[in-house]
Amino acid sequence: MFGIRVLIYLIGIGLVIWILVRLAKSPRVEQKTRAKVDDMVRCARCGTFIPRNEALQEGDRYYCCSRHRNEDR
């Protein structure tokens, strides 16, 4: 009977140590790099939002494709 009690305590201590090690190794939310989100602009023709670096600019208006830019001229 005494041996089972010691075995249960050892298993419990081992479980606590395993959980603490797993928590120490897991990446924290603050350390993760976040993807840089570019500014979004709306197509003047269809209203679709697209990243500013992918949009076609004509004056102060942005377009999602050359077809919409040509149709709006």
Phi and psi restraints in degrees (range 20) as a CNS / XPLOR table:
assign (resid 1 and name C) (resid 2 and name N)
       (resid 2 and name CA) (resid 2 and name C) 1.0 -63.4 20.0 2
assign (resid 2 and name N) (resid 2 and name CA)
       (resid 2 and name C) (resid 3 and name N) 1.0 -35.8 20.0 2
assign (resid 2 and name C) (resid 3 and name N)
       (resid 3 and name CA) (resid 3 and name C) 1.0 -68.0 20.0 2
assign (resid 3 and name N) (resid 3 and name CA)
       (resid 3 and name C) (resid 4 and name N) 1.0 -33.6 20.0 2
assign (resid 3 and name C) (resid 4 and name N)
       (resid 4 and name CA) (resid 4 and name C) 1.0 -69.8 20.0 2
assign (resid 4 and name N) (resid 4 and name CA)
       (resid 4 and name C) (resid 5 and name N) 1.0 -39.5 20.0 2
assign (resid 4 and name C) (resid 5 and name N)
       (resid 5 and name CA) (resid 5 and name C) 1.0 -62.9 20.0 2
assign (resid 5 and name N) (resid 5 and name CA)
       (resid 5 and name C) (resid 6 and name N) 1.0 -43.0 20.0 2
assign (resid 5 and name C) (resid 6 and name N)
       (resid 6 and name CA) (resid 6 and name C) 1.0 -64.6 20.0 2
assign (resid 6 and name N) (resid 6 and name CA)
       (resid 6 and name C) (resid 7 and name N) 1.0 -41.6 20.0 2
assign (resid 6 and name C) (resid 7 and name N)
       (resid 7 and name CA) (resid 7 and name C) 1.0 -62.3 20.0 2
assign (resid 7 and name N) (resid 7 and name CA)
       (resid 7 and name C) (resid 8 and name N) 1.0 -42.1 20.0 2
assign (resid 7 and name C) (resid 8 and name N)
       (resid 8 and name CA) (resid 8 and name C) 1.0 -64.1 20.0 2
assign (resid 8 and name N) (resid 8 and name CA)
       (resid 8 and name C) (resid 9 and name N) 1.0 -42.6 20.0 2
assign (resid 8 and name C) (resid 9 and name N)
       (resid 9 and name CA) (resid 9 and name C) 1.0 -62.0 20.0 2
assign (resid 9 and name N) (resid 9 and name CA)
       (resid 9 and name C) (resid 10 and name N) 1.0 -43.1 20.0 2
assign (resid 9 and name C) (resid 10 and name N)
       (resid 10 and name CA) (resid 10 and name C) 1.0 -64.0 20.0 2
assign (resid 10 and name N) (resid 10 and name CA)
       (resid 10 and name C) (resid 11 and name N) 1.0 -41.2 20.0 2
assign (resid 10 and name C) (resid 11 and name N)
       (resid 11 and name CA) (resid 11 and name C) 1.0 -64.0 20.0 2
assign (resid 11 and name N) (resid 11 and name CA)
       (resid 11 and name C) (resid 12 and name N) 1.0 -41.3 20.0 2
assign (resid 11 and name C) (resid 12 and name N)
       (resid 12 and name CA) (resid 12 and name C) 1.0 -63.1 20.0 2
assign (resid 12 and name N) (resid 12 and name CA)
       (resid 12 and name C) (resid 13 and name N) 1.0 -45.0 20.0 2
assign (resid 12 and name C) (resid 13 and name N)
       (resid 13 and name CA) (resid 13 and name C) 1.0 -63.9 20.0 2
assign (resid 13 and name N) (resid 13 and name CA)
       (resid 13 and name C) (resid 14 and name N) 1.0 -41.8 20.0 2
assign (resid 13 and name C) (resid 14 and name N)
       (resid 14 and name CA) (resid 14 and name C) 1.0 -62.2 20.0 2
assign (resid 14 and name N) (resid 14 and name CA)
       (resid 14 and name C) (resid 15 and name N) 1.0 -39.0 20.0 2
assign (resid 14 and name C) (resid 15 and name N)
       (resid 15 and name CA) (resid 15 and name C) 1.0 -65.4 20.0 2
assign (resid 15 and name N) (resid 15 and name CA)
       (resid 15 and name C) (resid 16 and name N) 1.0 -42.5 20.0 2
assign (resid 15 and name C) (resid 16 and name N)
       (resid 16 and name CA) (resid 16 and name C) 1.0 -63.3 20.0 2
assign (resid 16 and name N) (resid 16 and name CA)
       (resid 16 and name C) (resid 17 and name N) 1.0 -43.9 20.0 2
assign (resid 16 and name C) (resid 17 and name N)
       (resid 17 and name CA) (resid 17 and name C) 1.0 -63.0 20.0 2
assign (resid 17 and name N) (resid 17 and name CA)
       (resid 17 and name C) (resid 18 and name N) 1.0 -42.0 20.0 2
assign (resid 17 and name C) (resid 18 and name N)
       (resid 18 and name CA) (resid 18 and name C) 1.0 -62.4 20.0 2
assign (resid 18 and name N) (resid 18 and name CA)
       (resid 18 and name C) (resid 19 and name N) 1.0 -42.4 20.0 2
assign (resid 18 and name C) (resid 19 and name N)
       (resid 19 and name CA) (resid 19 and name C) 1.0 -64.5 20.0 2
assign (resid 19 and name N) (resid 19 and name CA)
       (resid 19 and name C) (resid 20 and name N) 1.0 -43.3 20.0 2
assign (resid 19 and name C) (resid 20 and name N)
       (resid 20 and name CA) (resid 20 and name C) 1.0 -63.9 20.0 2
assign (resid 20 and name N) (resid 20 and name CA)
       (resid 20 and name C) (resid 21 and name N) 1.0 -38.5 20.0 2
assign (resid 20 and name C) (resid 21 and name N)
       (resid 21 and name CA) (resid 21 and name C) 1.0 -66.0 20.0 2
assign (resid 21 and name N) (resid 21 and name CA)
       (resid 21 and name C) (resid 22 and name N) 1.0 -43.1 20.0 2
assign (resid 21 and name C) (resid 22 and name N)
       (resid 22 and name CA) (resid 22 and name C) 1.0 -62.4 20.0 2
assign (resid 22 and name N) (resid 22 and name CA)
       (resid 22 and name C) (resid 23 and name N) 1.0 -40.8 20.0 2
assign (resid 22 and name C) (resid 23 and name N)
       (resid 23 and name CA) (resid 23 and name C) 1.0 -67.0 20.0 2
assign (resid 23 and name N) (resid 23 and name CA)
       (resid 23 and name C) (resid 24 and name N) 1.0 -35.5 20.0 2
assign (resid 23 and name C) (resid 24 and name N)
       (resid 24 and name CA) (resid 24 and name C) 1.0 -70.2 20.0 2
assign (resid 24 and name N) (resid 24 and name CA)
       (resid 24 and name C) (resid 25 and name N) 1.0 -32.1 20.0 2
assign (resid 24 and name C) (resid 25 and name N)
       (resid 25 and name CA) (resid 25 and name C) 1.0 -84.9 20.0 2
assign (resid 25 and name N) (resid 25 and name CA)
       (resid 25 and name C) (resid 26 and name N) 1.0 -21.0 20.0 2
assign (resid 25 and name C) (resid 26 and name N)
       (resid 26 and name CA) (resid 26 and name C) 1.0 -69.3 20.0 2
assign (resid 26 and name N) (resid 26 and name CA)
       (resid 26 and name C) (resid 27 and name N) 1.0 141.8 20.0 2
assign (resid 26 and name C) (resid 27 and name N)
       (resid 27 and name CA) (resid 27 and name C) 1.0 -69.5 20.0 2
assign (resid 27 and name N) (resid 27 and name CA)
       (resid 27 and name C) (resid 28 and name N) 1.0 139.6 20.0 2
assign (resid 27 and name C) (resid 28 and name N)
       (resid 28 and name CA) (resid 28 and name C) 1.0 -87.7 20.0 2
assign (resid 28 and name N) (resid 28 and name CA)
       (resid 28 and name C) (resid 29 and name N) 1.0 154.3 20.0 2
assign (resid 28 and name C) (resid 29 and name N)
       (resid 29 and name CA) (resid 29 and name C) 1.0 -63.3 20.0 2
assign (resid 29 and name N) (resid 29 and name CA)
       (resid 29 and name C) (resid 30 and name N) 1.0 -37.7 20.0 2
assign (resid 29 and name C) (resid 30 and name N)
       (resid 30 and name CA) (resid 30 and name C) 1.0 -67.7 20.0 2
assign (resid 30 and name N) (resid 30 and name CA)
       (resid 30 and name C) (resid 31 and name N) 1.0 -26.4 20.0 2
assign (resid 30 and name C) (resid 31 and name N)
       (resid 31 and name CA) (resid 31 and name C) 1.0 -85.8 20.0 2
assign (resid 31 and name N) (resid 31 and name CA)
       (resid 31 and name C) (resid 32 and name N) 1.0 -16.8 20.0 2
assign (resid 31 and name C) (resid 32 and name N)
       (resid 32 and name CA) (resid 32 and name C) 1.0 -69.7 20.0 2
assign (resid 32 and name N) (resid 32 and name CA)
       (resid 32 and name C) (resid 33 and name N) 1.0 141.0 20.0 2
assign (resid 32 and name C) (resid 33 and name N)
       (resid 33 and name CA) (resid 33 and name C) 1.0 -81.8 20.0 2
assign (resid 33 and name N) (resid 33 and name CA)
       (resid 33 and name C) (resid 34 and name N) 1.0 136.2 20.0 2
assign (resid 33 and name C) (resid 34 and name N)
       (resid 34 and name CA) (resid 34 and name C) 1.0 -96.5 20.0 2
assign (resid 34 and name N) (resid 34 and name CA)
       (resid 34 and name C) (resid 35 and name N) 1.0 142.3 20.0 2
assign (resid 34 and name C) (resid 35 and name N)
       (resid 35 and name CA) (resid 35 and name C) 1.0 -69.4 20.0 2
assign (resid 35 and name N) (resid 35 and name CA)
       (resid 35 and name C) (resid 36 and name N) 1.0 135.9 20.0 2
assign (resid 35 and name C) (resid 36 and name N)
       (resid 36 and name CA) (resid 36 and name C) 1.0 -76.7 20.0 2
assign (resid 36 and name N) (resid 36 and name CA)
       (resid 36 and name C) (resid 37 and name N) 1.0 125.3 20.0 2
assign (resid 36 and name C) (resid 37 and name N)
       (resid 37 and name CA) (resid 37 and name C) 1.0 -98.9 20.0 2
assign (resid 37 and name N) (resid 37 and name CA)
       (resid 37 and name C) (resid 38 and name N) 1.0 126.5 20.0 2
assign (resid 37 and name C) (resid 38 and name N)
       (resid 38 and name CA) (resid 38 and name C) 1.0 -79.6 20.0 2
assign (resid 38 and name N) (resid 38 and name CA)
       (resid 38 and name C) (resid 39 and name N) 1.0 159.9 20.0 2
assign (resid 38 and name C) (resid 39 and name N)
       (resid 39 and name CA) (resid 39 and name C) 1.0 -63.1 20.0 2
assign (resid 39 and name N) (resid 39 and name CA)
       (resid 39 and name C) (resid 40 and name N) 1.0 140.6 20.0 2
assign (resid 39 and name C) (resid 40 and name N)
       (resid 40 and name CA) (resid 40 and name C) 1.0 -103.6 20.0 2
assign (resid 40 and name N) (resid 40 and name CA)
       (resid 40 and name C) (resid 41 and name N) 1.0 141.2 20.0 2
assign (resid 40 and name C) (resid 41 and name N)
       (resid 41 and name CA) (resid 41 and name C) 1.0 -126.9 20.0 2
assign (resid 41 and name N) (resid 41 and name CA)
       (resid 41 and name C) (resid 42 and name N) 1.0 158.2 20.0 2
assign (resid 41 and name C) (resid 42 and name N)
       (resid 42 and name CA) (resid 42 and name C) 1.0 -101.4 20.0 2
assign (resid 42 and name N) (resid 42 and name CA)
       (resid 42 and name C) (resid 43 and name N) 1.0 135.2 20.0 2
assign (resid 42 and name C) (resid 43 and name N)
       (resid 43 and name CA) (resid 43 and name C) 1.0 -65.0 20.0 2
assign (resid 43 and name N) (resid 43 and name CA)
       (resid 43 and name C) (resid 44 and name N) 1.0 131.0 20.0 2
assign (resid 43 and name C) (resid 44 and name N)
       (resid 44 and name CA) (resid 44 and name C) 1.0 -68.9 20.0 2
assign (resid 44 and name N) (resid 44 and name CA)
       (resid 44 and name C) (resid 45 and name N) 1.0 -19.6 20.0 2
assign (resid 44 and name C) (resid 45 and name N)
       (resid 45 and name CA) (resid 45 and name C) 1.0 -92.2 20.0 2
assign (resid 45 and name N) (resid 45 and name CA)
       (resid 45 and name C) (resid 46 and name N) 1.0 -52.3 20.0 2
assign (resid 45 and name C) (resid 46 and name N)
       (resid 46 and name CA) (resid 46 and name C) 1.0 -109.7 20.0 2
assign (resid 46 and name N) (resid 46 and name CA)
       (resid 46 and name C) (resid 47 and name N) 1.0 -13.3 20.0 2
assign (resid 46 and name C) (resid 47 and name N)
       (resid 47 and name CA) (resid 47 and name C) 1.0 85.7 20.0 2
assign (resid 47 and name N) (resid 47 and name CA)
       (resid 47 and name C) (resid 48 and name N) 1.0 5.4 20.0 2
assign (resid 47 and name C) (resid 48 and name N)
       (resid 48 and name CA) (resid 48 and name C) 1.0 -71.4 20.0 2
assign (resid 48 and name N) (resid 48 and name CA)
       (resid 48 and name C) (resid 49 and name N) 1.0 137.3 20.0 2
assign (resid 48 and name C) (resid 49 and name N)
       (resid 49 and name CA) (resid 49 and name C) 1.0 -85.5 20.0 2
assign (resid 49 and name N) (resid 49 and name CA)
       (resid 49 and name C) (resid 50 and name N) 1.0 132.7 20.0 2
assign (resid 49 and name C) (resid 50 and name N)
       (resid 50 and name CA) (resid 50 and name C) 1.0 -139.0 20.0 2
assign (resid 50 and name N) (resid 50 and name CA)
       (resid 50 and name C) (resid 51 and name N) 1.0 154.8 20.0 2
assign (resid 50 and name C) (resid 51 and name N)
       (resid 51 and name CA) (resid 51 and name C) 1.0 -62.1 20.0 2
assign (resid 51 and name N) (resid 51 and name CA)
       (resid 51 and name C) (resid 52 and name N) 1.0 142.3 20.0 2
assign (resid 51 and name C) (resid 52 and name N)
       (resid 52 and name CA) (resid 52 and name C) 1.0 -58.7 20.0 2
assign (resid 52 and name N) (resid 52 and name CA)
       (resid 52 and name C) (resid 53 and name N) 1.0 -35.6 20.0 2
assign (resid 52 and name C) (resid 53 and name N)
       (resid 53 and name CA) (resid 53 and name C) 1.0 -74.0 20.0 2
assign (resid 53 and name N) (resid 53 and name CA)
       (resid 53 and name C) (resid 54 and name N) 1.0 -14.1 20.0 2
assign (resid 53 and name C) (resid 54 and name N)
       (resid 54 and name CA) (resid 54 and name C) 1.0 -100.4 20.0 2
assign (resid 54 and name N) (resid 54 and name CA)
       (resid 54 and name C) (resid 55 and name N) 1.0 -10.3 20.0 2
assign (resid 54 and name C) (resid 55 and name N)
       (resid 55 and name CA) (resid 55 and name C) 1.0 -80.4 20.0 2
assign (resid 55 and name N) (resid 55 and name CA)
       (resid 55 and name C) (resid 56 and name N) 1.0 153.1 20.0 2
assign (resid 55 and name C) (resid 56 and name N)
       (resid 56 and name CA) (resid 56 and name C) 1.0 -96.5 20.0 2
assign (resid 56 and name N) (resid 56 and name CA)
       (resid 56 and name C) (resid 57 and name N) 1.0 126.4 20.0 2
assign (resid 56 and name C) (resid 57 and name N)
       (resid 57 and name CA) (resid 57 and name C) 1.0 -106.2 20.0 2
assign (resid 57 and name N) (resid 57 and name CA)
       (resid 57 and name C) (resid 58 and name N) 1.0 134.3 20.0 2
assign (resid 57 and name C) (resid 58 and name N)
       (resid 58 and name CA) (resid 58 and name C) 1.0 -131.8 20.0 2
assign (resid 58 and name N) (resid 58 and name CA)
       (resid 58 and name C) (resid 59 and name N) 1.0 101.3 20.0 2
assign (resid 58 and name C) (resid 59 and name N)
       (resid 59 and name CA) (resid 59 and name C) 1.0 67.9 20.0 2
assign (resid 59 and name N) (resid 59 and name CA)
       (resid 59 and name C) (resid 60 and name N) 1.0 -123.4 20.0 2
assign (resid 59 and name C) (resid 60 and name N)
       (resid 60 and name CA) (resid 60 and name C) 1.0 -102.0 20.0 2
assign (resid 60 and name N) (resid 60 and name CA)
       (resid 60 and name C) (resid 61 and name N) 1.0 10.7 20.0 2
assign (resid 60 and name C) (resid 61 and name N)
       (resid 61 and name CA) (resid 61 and name C) 1.0 -108.0 20.0 2
assign (resid 61 and name N) (resid 61 and name CA)
       (resid 61 and name C) (resid 62 and name N) 1.0 147.6 20.0 2
assign (resid 61 and name C) (resid 62 and name N)
       (resid 62 and name CA) (resid 62 and name C) 1.0 -116.4 20.0 2
assign (resid 62 and name N) (resid 62 and name CA)
       (resid 62 and name C) (resid 63 and name N) 1.0 147.4 20.0 2
assign (resid 62 and name C) (resid 63 and name N)
       (resid 63 and name CA) (resid 63 and name C) 1.0 -133.0 20.0 2
assign (resid 63 and name N) (resid 63 and name CA)
       (resid 63 and name C) (resid 64 and name N) 1.0 150.7 20.0 2
assign (resid 63 and name C) (resid 64 and name N)
       (resid 64 and name CA) (resid 64 and name C) 1.0 -85.0 20.0 2
assign (resid 64 and name N) (resid 64 and name CA)
       (resid 64 and name C) (resid 65 and name N) 1.0 -21.5 20.0 2
assign (resid 64 and name C) (resid 65 and name N)
       (resid 65 and name CA) (resid 65 and name C) 1.0 -152.7 20.0 2
assign (resid 65 and name N) (resid 65 and name CA)
       (resid 65 and name C) (resid 66 and name N) 1.0 165.0 20.0 2
assign (resid 65 and name C) (resid 66 and name N)
       (resid 66 and name CA) (resid 66 and name C) 1.0 -68.3 20.0 2
assign (resid 66 and name N) (resid 66 and name CA)
       (resid 66 and name C) (resid 67 and name N) 1.0 -29.3 20.0 2
assign (resid 66 and name C) (resid 67 and name N)
       (resid 67 and name CA) (resid 67 and name C) 1.0 -62.4 20.0 2
assign (resid 67 and name N) (resid 67 and name CA)
       (resid 67 and name C) (resid 68 and name N) 1.0 -44.8 20.0 2
assign (resid 67 and name C) (resid 68 and name N)
       (resid 68 and name CA) (resid 68 and name C) 1.0 -67.2 20.0 2
assign (resid 68 and name N) (resid 68 and name CA)
       (resid 68 and name C) (resid 69 and name N) 1.0 -36.1 20.0 2
assign (resid 68 and name C) (resid 69 and name N)
       (resid 69 and name CA) (resid 69 and name C) 1.0 -64.4 20.0 2
assign (resid 69 and name N) (resid 69 and name CA)
       (resid 69 and name C) (resid 70 and name N) 1.0 -42.6 20.0 2
assign (resid 69 and name C) (resid 70 and name N)
       (resid 70 and name CA) (resid 70 and name C) 1.0 -70.1 20.0 2
assign (resid 70 and name N) (resid 70 and name CA)
       (resid 70 and name C) (resid 71 and name N) 1.0 -35.1 20.0 2
assign (resid 70 and name C) (resid 71 and name N)
       (resid 71 and name CA) (resid 71 and name C) 1.0 -68.3 20.0 2
assign (resid 71 and name N) (resid 71 and name CA)
       (resid 71 and name C) (resid 72 and name N) 1.0 -28.0 20.0 2
assign (resid 71 and name C) (resid 72 and name N)
       (resid 72 and name CA) (resid 72 and name C) 1.0 -88.3 20.0 2
assign (resid 72 and name N) (resid 72 and name CA)
       (resid 72 and name C) (resid 73 and name N) 1.0 -3.5 20.0 2
